[in-house]
Amino acid sequence: MDFAYDARTEELRTRLTAFMESHVYPAEPVFALQREQAEGDARWSAPPVVEELKAEAKRQGLWNLFLPGERGAGLTNLQYAPLAEITGRSPHLAPPALNCAAPDTGNMEVLSEFGTEQQRKQWLEPLLAGEIRSAFAMTEPDVASSDATNIETRIERDGDSYVVNGRKWYISGAMNPKCAIMIVMGKSDPSAERHRQQSQILVPRDTPGVEVRRGMRVFGYDDGDHGGHAEVVFTDVRVPAENLIGEEGGGFAIAQARLGPGRIHHCMRLIGMAERALELMCRRATDRVAFGKPIAEQGVVQEWIAEARVEIELLRLLVLKTAYLMDTVGNRGAHTEIQSIKIATPAAVVKIIDRAIQVHGAGGVSQDFPLAELWAGARTLRLADGPDEVHKRSLARRELKKYV
Ligand SMILES: Cc1cc2nc3c(=O)[nH]c(=O)nc-3n(C[C@H](O)[C@H](O)[C@H](O)COP(=O)(O)OP(=O)(O)OC[C@H]3O[C@@H](n4cnc5c(N)ncnc54)[C@H](O)[C@@H]3O)c2cc1C
């Protein structure tokens, strides 16, 4: 077993780390200021500094690293995982700068894998070029959407068109005026077998009948720089039949396919977030003195630091093993591991960031450190892409099957 990264990964890690130090971290205060000053539509778009970072990342060839094959950088999951980790250290800037931000990444993967030539030309190419943004619309306020078979939005065939009706929420990116296209999941045949009722269809955001109603909050944050998390209502939205992705009834299978890579990307970025939190925790504990000695000399703080390091190492090994399995036996063969990291990583990283906040005192929950926002982002990942409990249920069932 070889634990070293290969030469290409090492080379990209070195270049990406240099880009983070020379461009991304120095841009963080500029980004914060631009976000604070943004008004109107600009509130729901990435601030100008992100566009500057995008141009520089593209120039340096640090672009579309997430996408395997010739359309992207052609990296394996194992090669991309440590790079995604580095971008997680600055989750609001680095992933969009490299054109590696969710939900565009998942949408690009879907279009790349299941799209027609025309769909790829119209939507994948501008997404790969970073010219437009996109959204994925599955979750609905009126039904428990962690069980995707509950989805009620209708996608009905009518002549050469499909007509979409329904209400979605927490649709990341959809508030952004640059979000040109949404992949919408709905039911095309409610009488079909449970997992064949759903289809996915491309709906341009400017189609009549699409109403992007409001930005939902996440612990009070609007995530405006990511295009927010929108409530979207579809009323008699008519799109050409060619907009269907794959075949009618294939929506559930496509949704499953997009989640494997998405989960591993989230987990790697979470590890980067945990590394950043641990670094901040150590610096703050060393710098501040309370009751006559640096906070770092308190046994309890040392325990938190040690536990954080152990947990990060455990998580990274499991995520890398998962990436290796996805590359070698495929997403299906890595199912248990993908679920394991999705269960383990957000929960552990939330705890690490929480302790870093504690060590910072009031500063930890303030806008002067990235910790509060990191915590909010990590906490949502115990829900998004499937709540912990749903993954545990499914993992336990597969484990139990070995004994019945
Ligand atoms: C910041 C953020 C961004 C998001 N972005 C998107 C997006 O871009 N597109 C999109 O479509 N959705 C998005 N979502 C929605 C997310 O995917 C859903 O919230 C998630 O799938 C859960 O669905 P739900 O909210 O309807 O919860 P429900 O299905 O109502 O579940 C609520 C709770 O019930 C419990 N539960 C459910 N099933 C079980 C079980 N089998 N065993 C035990 N307990 C169970 C769990 O504790 C679960 O958290 C986002 C969410 C957030 C917070």
The ligand as an SDF file (V2000), in Angstrom:
LIG
                    3D

 53 58  0  0  0  0  0  0  0  0999 V2000
  -27.7360   24.7740    2.4780 C   0  0  0  0  0  0  0  0  0  0  0  0
  -28.5600   23.7830    1.7510 C   0  0  0  0  0  0  0  0  0  0  0  0
  -28.4300   23.6640    0.3760 C   0  0  0  0  0  0  0  0  0  0  0  0
  -29.2230   22.7710   -0.3540 C   0  0  0  0  0  0  0  0  0  0  0  0
  -29.1340   22.7400   -1.7240 N   0  0  0  0  0  0  0  0  0  0  0  0
  -30.0180   21.9920   -2.4210 C   0  0  0  0  0  0  0  0  0  0  0  0
  -30.0590   22.0610   -3.8660 C   0  0  0  0  0  0  0  0  0  0  0  0
  -29.2570   22.7710   -4.4950 O   0  0  0  0  0  0  0  0  0  0  0  0
  -31.0060   21.3420   -4.5170 N   0  0  0  0  0  0  0  0  0  0  0  0
  -31.9020   20.5490   -3.8730 C   0  0  0  0  0  0  0  0  0  0  0  0
  -32.7260   19.9300   -4.5340 O   0  0  0  0  0  0  0  0  0  0  0  0
  -31.8860   20.4690   -2.5000 N   0  0  0  0  0  0  0  0  0  0  0  0
  -30.9880   21.1710   -1.7760 C   0  0  0  0  0  0  0  0  0  0  0  0
  -30.9850   21.1200   -0.3870 N   0  0  0  0  0  0  0  0  0  0  0  0
  -31.9900   20.3090    0.2920 C   0  0  0  0  0  0  0  0  0  0  0  0
  -31.4520   19.0360    0.9180 C   0  0  0  0  0  0  0  0  0  0  0  0
  -30.9680   18.1490   -0.0530 O   0  0  0  0  0  0  0  0  0  0  0  0
  -32.6080   18.4530    1.7540 C   0  0  0  0  0  0  0  0  0  0  0  0
  -32.8180   19.3430    2.8400 O   0  0  0  0  0  0  0  0  0  0  0  0
  -32.3590   17.0520    2.2420 C   0  0  0  0  0  0  0  0  0  0  0  0
  -32.3560   16.1250    1.1840 O   0  0  0  0  0  0  0  0  0  0  0  0
  -33.4250   16.6180    3.2660 C   0  0  0  0  0  0  0  0  0  0  0  0
  -34.7150   16.7650    2.7510 O   0  0  0  0  0  0  0  0  0  0  0  0
  -35.7970   17.5540    3.6430 P   0  0  0  0  0  0  0  0  0  0  0  0
  -35.2310   18.8800    4.0000 O   0  0  0  0  0  0  0  0  0  0  0  0
  -37.0930   17.5420    2.9080 O   0  0  0  0  0  0  0  0  0  0  0  0
  -35.8920   16.7490    4.9850 O   0  0  0  0  0  0  0  0  0  0  0  0
  -36.9700   15.5870    5.3240 P   0  0  0  0  0  0  0  0  0  0  0  0
  -37.0150   14.5990    4.2250 O   0  0  0  0  0  0  0  0  0  0  0  0
  -38.2310   16.2310    5.7480 O   0  0  0  0  0  0  0  0  0  0  0  0
  -36.2590   14.8980    6.5870 O   0  0  0  0  0  0  0  0  0  0  0  0
  -36.2020   15.5740    7.8570 C   0  0  0  0  0  0  0  0  0  0  0  0
  -35.4700   14.7070    8.8580 C   0  0  0  0  0  0  0  0  0  0  0  0
  -36.1520   13.4820    9.0360 O   0  0  0  0  0  0  0  0  0  0  0  0
  -35.2520   12.5020    9.4860 C   0  0  0  0  0  0  0  0  0  0  0  0
  -35.3600   11.3140    8.6430 N   0  0  0  0  0  0  0  0  0  0  0  0
  -35.7660   11.2420    7.3350 C   0  0  0  0  0  0  0  0  0  0  0  0
  -35.6860    9.9620    6.9030 N   0  0  0  0  0  0  0  0  0  0  0  0
  -35.2500    9.2130    7.9360 C   0  0  0  0  0  0  0  0  0  0  0  0
  -34.9650    7.8470    8.1200 C   0  0  0  0  0  0  0  0  0  0  0  0
  -35.1330    6.9700    7.1110 N   0  0  0  0  0  0  0  0  0  0  0  0
  -34.5230    7.4270    9.3350 N   0  0  0  0  0  0  0  0  0  0  0  0
  -34.3670    8.3200   10.3490 C   0  0  0  0  0  0  0  0  0  0  0  0
  -34.6100    9.6380   10.2210 N   0  0  0  0  0  0  0  0  0  0  0  0
  -35.0530   10.0650    9.0520 C   0  0  0  0  0  0  0  0  0  0  0  0
  -33.8500   13.0830    9.3390 C   0  0  0  0  0  0  0  0  0  0  0  0
  -33.3840   13.5080   10.5950 O   0  0  0  0  0  0  0  0  0  0  0  0
  -34.0730   14.2770    8.4310 C   0  0  0  0  0  0  0  0  0  0  0  0
  -33.1000   15.3110    8.6150 O   0  0  0  0  0  0  0  0  0  0  0  0
  -30.1570   21.9620    0.3480 C   0  0  0  0  0  0  0  0  0  0  0  0
  -30.2590   22.0570    1.7370 C   0  0  0  0  0  0  0  0  0  0  0  0
  -29.4850   22.9530    2.4410 C   0  0  0  0  0  0  0  0  0  0  0  0
  -29.6440   23.0450    3.9210 C   0  0  0  0  0  0  0  0  0  0  0  0
  1  2  1  0
  2  3  1  0
  2 52  2  0
  3  4  2  0
  4  5  1  0
  4 50  1  0
  5  6  2  0
  6  7  1  0
  6 13  1  0
  7  8  2  0
  7  9  1  0
  9 10  1  0
 10 11  2  0
 10 12  1  0
 12 13  2  0
 13 14  1  0
 14 15  1  0
 14 50  1  0
 15 16  1  0
 16 17  1  0
 16 18  1  0
 18 19  1  0
 18 20  1  0
 20 21  1  0
 20 22  1  0
 22 23  1  0
 23 24  1  0
 24 25  2  0
 24 26  1  0
 24 27  1  0
 27 28  1  0
 28 29  2  0
 28 30  1  0
 28 31  1  0
 31 32  1  0
 32 33  1  0
 33 34  1  0
 33 48  1  0
 34 35  1  0
 35 36  1  0
 35 46  1  0
 36 37  1  0
 36 45  1  0
 37 38  2  0
 38 39  1  0
 39 40  1  0
 39 45  2  0
 40 41  1  0
 40 42  2  0
 42 43  1  0
 43 44  2  0
 44 45  1  0
 46 47  1  0
 46 48  1  0
 48 49  1  0
 50 51  2  0
 51 52  1  0
 52 53  1  0
M  END
$$$$
